[in-house]
Amino acid sequence: MQQEDPELEEKEIAKIDGSRASRIYLLPNLFTAGNLFFGFLAIRNCILARFNVMIGGELVDATALYRQAVLFILGGMLCDSLDGRVARLGGRESLFGKEFDSIADIVTFGLAPALMVLFLILSPANNEDYSTKIGFFLAFVYLLCAGVRLARFNVITHPAVHSEKISQASNDFIGLPVPAAAGMIATLVLVMTKHNLEVKFAILLPYLMLLISLLMISNVRYPSFKNIGWQTQIRFRAFVVALAVVGLVYFYREYALALAFLIYLFWGIVRHILRIRRRRARFAR
């Protein structure tokens, strides 16, 4: 009986995957392009606000530009949440779409929040003093961690990776997701600009930004919510709570969104600590 060559089988699989990898499906990639477009607009607004560029012969309020940049980042998050769902619903997932999504994410959720915090909080003055250099370094650390986080996600979810790792990654995100990190920073900026708290938060925000950067490249697991769909069932009490949360978000948009991202950020930390304690207790028996 002739034995099959494992290397030949792997090459055949690679050929099949390679033929599908370069396919560009219209609807999912349109949402990804929208994500990239919103990120570009957010960066544009941050630059205009920083250097006081006149638009239409009039000087636009810098605070208003930063607040619009926050809305652009949130718009990018909406597009980012839809492209994957549209691809999965239609069975149109491809490696091209995954790579394109990561490129859009590094712009919208990496570069745009880094510039926003750098220009608005960490280095608001046009000088090169010590605090400005520290602010530039922290902003770059955030951008670097976002890039590493996206690269690791692509590696973990790649079809060539062992199926056990893929199944683990599909249930939870390993490390804080980059959109959630950007949403945390953007919603805090939205609250700060509403109450003119930029100066007061200039001391605390760098530490929070450093924590977010470390969480992105950590092994702390965060829920992905990918399994929530039209067939998802929910208990009556949980349904009432969900409606109440939606109402709070509608009436208190800025505060509710910032609180939601803050809870999500620390929920992963608390769950990680509890998991470590349970593991230690299990080994101690």
Phi, psi and omega in degrees: 000130183281130179273145179280142179277116181300321181295321178295322179295319178296323179294322179294319177297320180296323179295319180295314180295322181295326179290333180268337188296325185270004180290137180247107179271135192296299190297310179301319182284339172295318177294322177296319176297324176296321175301314179296321180295316178297322177295320177297318178295321179296316178297318179301315181295321179297320179293317179298320181290324183292315187258012174053048180284137180276138179243120181065029179080004180237146179275118183274143179299127182295321179299319178296323178293319178295320179294322175295323178298322176298316179297324177295320178295318177294324174296322175296324177296321178297314178297321181294325179285338183270327185297318179292320180294318179297319180295318181289323180295322181267002183063038184242039176281142179210159178294328176299313180299322179294317180292319178298320179297320180293322178296317178295322182294321182292333177281307186285319186253355177250296184289316183298310177296324179297315178294321181299311180291323179296313183286322188271321189246305190284328184216066183287340183265152180272066176215177182237051179278185185297315182295327178295318179294321177296318178298318178298319180295316180296320178297320179292323178299318177299313180297320180296314180295324177296318179295318178295320180298316180293320179295319179295321178298318179296323179290315183296320184268007179289142181301336181284346181282153182305142185298329180296319178293323179295318180294324177293320181290333182286334180276321181225153170277135174269107187093157180296126179299144182298318176300322178293322177298315178294321179296323177298313181292316184295316182291327175294320176298323179297317178291318182294318181290334179290324183250013179055050182256015184301319183290319182292322182275358180296338179275321186274324187298321177302320178294319178294321179295322177293321177297316179299319180298316180292324180293329180296326182257011180273179175261013177292130183267140178234142179297142185265335182061018180289334183279354179282123181208198183292336182268000182290129178258154183215148178286160186297316181295318178295326178295319178295318178297319179298319178295321178296320179295319178298320177296318178296320178297323181291315185277330180234064190303307187295313183290318183295319180294316178297319179294321180297315178293324179293318177297317179298319181297311184277341176297319177297321179294314181297316181295324178294318179295317179296323179294320178295319179296318178296322179294318178294321179294325179292321179286335181285343181287000000 
